[in-house]
Amino acid sequence: MRSASHSPIGVFDSGVGGLTVLKSLLSHLPHESTLYLGDTARVPYGTKSGEVVTRYSLKNASFLMERGIKLLVVACNTASAVALPALAAALPIPVLGVIAPGAAAALRQSRGGQVGVIGTPGTIRSGAYQRELEAAAGPGGVRVKARACPLFVPLAEEGWLAGDVPRLVAREYLADFVQEGVDTLVLGCTHYPLLKDIIAEVVGPGVALVDSAEATVHVVARLLAERGLLAPAGGTPTHHAFVTDVPERFVEVGARFLGRPIASAEQVDLSF
């Protein structure tokens, strides 16, 4: 029987965006095996109700649990915002979202407590980042400016990562963040790290960018170490990807997010 430390880490997202979290996992925890599930049949989650996103998230988690994961990373910011309590209550393993780690990293980097958050409409509407930042900072410790930037998602998926089009979109979304003195900006969607260079150009060097994916993986590493669940060095990790629709597009677009080719993705049926 496989020991818990040799079991894979499970990661799910509504589509390809969570591959930026997986990319960070593979970089920082190279001995770990992973299972990734992209719910591409129901993407995007960011425009759906909290009730629906929670239902989808529980189904995703159940699929990964059946395959023996030792820890679940909810890579989707929208699912992290609305479904994390239900997932934590339903699963017997550690469950991590991307919002609390991203908020904590932003507070560590902020010089003056002026923090911006950008994300999907669902993430921003939930207020999850705002609540997390304000709770962690204490009364009067942070001022949060949040905005949904929905056009960043199709730009990232189509590979429009440089040039006039993404620059104009970023200026439209972010100009007043700079004017209002935001000193730290949380990239609160897993697609947004692909546009990091354009975003940095628009907001300027005085604004620190926080990638929630990177921040989350540091918490994963610490939690696995504390629980004695780190995979031992010297083994041969395995990595499998599952999607609920159009695996060919996932493989093609996902390589851009993962930073390396994706050999294949198995299509699975998670219909209710």
N, C-alpha and C positions, 0 to 999 in steps of 0.2 A: 504494500500500500504506500502511495506517495505521501511523504510528510507534508505538513502545512507549509513549511518554508519553500518547498519545491512547487507549490501550487501557483497558478498564474494570477496576475493582477487583472481585474476586469475593468474595462473602460467603455462607457457608452456615450453617444451623442446623437443628435437628430440627423446628422449626416457626416460630412467630411471634416467639419471644423475641429472636432475633438482630436483629430490627428495631430494638431499642434501640441496637445497635451501628451499624446503618445510619443511624439518626437522627443519631447523633454524627458519623458520616462526612459526611453531607450538610451538617451545620452547620459543621464545621471545614474541610472540603475541598469547597467548593461547585462547583468547576470539574471535579471528577472524575465520570466515568461509573461506574455500578455495575451489577452483576448479582447478584441475591439469589436463593438457592435455599432453600426451606423444605421439609424432608423430612416433610411432614405425614402421609404414609401410614404412617410408622414411628415417629412421636412417641409417647411420650417416649423419649429416649436414656438418661435418668438412671437407669432401672431395668434397663437391659440390660447384658450382659457386655461387657468391654473388647474382646474379639475381634469381637463383632458390631458394636459401635460403630465399630471401626476399618474393618471391611469396608464399612459404610455410608458412612463418611467418604471412603474412597478412591473410591467410586463417585460421590459428590457432587462431589469435586474433579475427577474425570475429565470430568464433564458440563460444569463451568465452564471447564476448560482447553480443551475443544473450541470454546469460544466466545471464545477469545483474551484471557483475563484476564492482567494484568501482575503481580498480587499477590493472594494468597488470605488472607482473614481467616476463621479458624475461630471463628465467633461463639458456638458452643455450648461451654459450660464443660466438659461431660462429654466431648465429642470432643477438646477441647483437653487434657484431663487424660490421655486414654489413646491418642489417635491421632496426636498431633502428630509424633512421631519417624517414623512410617511415611509420613505425608504429606510431610514435609520430604525424606525419602529418595527419594520417588517423583516429586516435581515439580521442574521446572527453574526455577521462579520462587520468590520469597520467600514463605514461609508463616508467618503469625503467629497465635498463639492468644491467648486473653484472660487466661490465668492468670499468666504472668510479668509482664506490665505491671501487672496488678492487685496482685500481691504487692509489686512495686517501689514502687508508689504508696502502699501501706499502710505500708511501712517508712519512707518519707519523712514520712508524716503522724504516725506513732506517737510519742508523747512518752516512753513508758516501756517500749516493747517488749512490750506486752500486746495481742496482735492476735486478733480473732475472725474466723472465716470461716463463712459460711452458704451452702449450696448444695443441689443435688439429692443424693439418696442416692448416685448414681454418682460425682459429683464428690467428695463428702466421703469416700466409701469408697476412692477411688483414692489419697488422701493427697497429691495433686499440689500443692495450695496449701501444705499443711504443709511439704512438702519444699522447695518453691521459697522460701518465707519463711525457713526455717532455713538453707538454703544461702546465700542472699543476706545474711542477717544475721550469719552466722558463729557459732561456738560460744558458747552462752549469750546470744546477742544478741536472742532473741525467744522469747516463750512464746505458743503458738498454741492457741486453743480453737476447735474446729470442730464444727459441727452441721448435719445435714440438716434442711431445712424444707420438706418436700414440699407442704404445703397452700398455700404461698405461690403456687405455679404456677396452680392452678385459680382462686384468688382474683383473681389478676392477669388471667387470661383472661376471667373473667366480669365484670370491672369492679368487683369489691368492694374498692375502694381506700381507703375511709374508713368509719367507723362502728364499732359494737361488735364485729361478727364478726371483721374483720381485726385489730382491737385486741386482742381476747382471744387469738387465735391467736399474734400477735406476742409477747404477754406470756408465753404458755406456752413458746414457743421461746427467748426472749431474756432472761428475768428473771435467770437466774444468770450471764449474761455481764456484766451490770452489777454484780452482787454480787461477782464475782471480779475486778473492776477492769480489764476490757477497755477500752482507750482508743481503739481503732480497729477498725472492723468492715467486712470486705470483703463486698460484695454479690456472691457468687460464682455467680450465676445471672442470665441476661439478663432474666428476668421481674421480678426483685426491685426494679429501679429504679422500677417503677410503684408499689410500696408504700413508697417511700422516706420519705414524710411520716409514715406510721404507725410505721415502724421507728424513725425519729428521735424520735418522740414517746415511744416505749416505752423506748429506751435513754438518752434525755436528751441535753442539749447537750454533756456532757463526752465523748461518744463520736463520733469522726469517722467518717463513712461514706465508703467508697471504692467508686465505680462502675467495675468493670473495663472496661466499654464505653468510657467516657471515656478511661481510661488507655491502652487499646489504640489508640485513634485518634491519640493524640499520638505513639505509636511508629510508626504507619503513616505519618504526615506526615513524620517525621524520616527514615524509611527511604527513602521516595520521593524526598525532596530529596537525600539522599546519593547515590542511584543515578541522578539525573537523570531520574526518571520522573514528576515532577509534571506534571499536565495544564496547559497554558498557559491563562492567563486570556483571556477573550474568546470562548471556544468555547461551544458549546451541548451540555452534558452530557446523556447519555441514561441512563434508569434502567428496568430490566426486572426483574420478579419471576416466579419459577417455583416451582411447588409440585408435590408428587407425589400430592396428593389434596385434595378439597373446596376448590377455589379461592374459592368464595363465602364460606365462613367465614373463610378467610385474609384476604380483603379487608375483611370486616366487623370482625374482632377486631384485625387487624394495624394498622388505622388508629389504634387506641388506643396501640399500642406505638410507631408511627412519628411520632405527633403531627401527622399530616396524612392526607388521604384517599389511598387506593391505587386508582388508576384500574382496574387489572386485574391478574390473575395467570394465567399460562399453565400449564396442567396438563401435566406430562411424565411419562413412564414410565421409572423407573430400576430396574425389577425385574430380578432376576438370572436 
